[in-house]
């Protein structure tokens, strides 16, 4: 049993627009995500009526890139502040080690405290790397959704139609 594919009118109703010339940046993501459910002729007709699709997709990517840039910059400042604070603590502990009146046990405690700060820095570094990979993955998903859905869904729907020997759906 074939899944019902959206007609042009159903897509227009879903997007709440009178025709595809009224497509906006806000509606483009909804349109793109519903491409696999559309009749291929509807998707092609929509794209022909919406010549700004590529430009709008690029605009969406640029907005996302700007947002990611701001998040990364804020994170960079926060991380820098954390590392600077850790360095101040390590310097303070190091100055204690320079004192001759500390016992071996006291110096061992100071060294343990320094190692604890270094462990926090290492954990922050690992956290940073995970955060950056998450940003890269998110950007990859958005890019793939915009570019890949369009190409693959039209191609897949066209193949499904051409595989039907009766020419019916």
HELIX and SHEET records of a PDB file:
HELIX    1   1 UNK A    8  UNK A   15  1                                   8    
HELIX    2   2 UNK A   20  UNK A   22  5                                   3    
HELIX    3   3 UNK A   25  UNK A   33  1                                   9    
HELIX    4   4 UNK A   35  UNK A   37  5                                   3    
HELIX    5   5 UNK A   40  UNK A   49  1                                  10    
HELIX    6   6 UNK A   53  UNK A   97  1                                  45    
HELIX    7   7 UNK A  104  UNK A  163  1                                  60    
END                                                                             
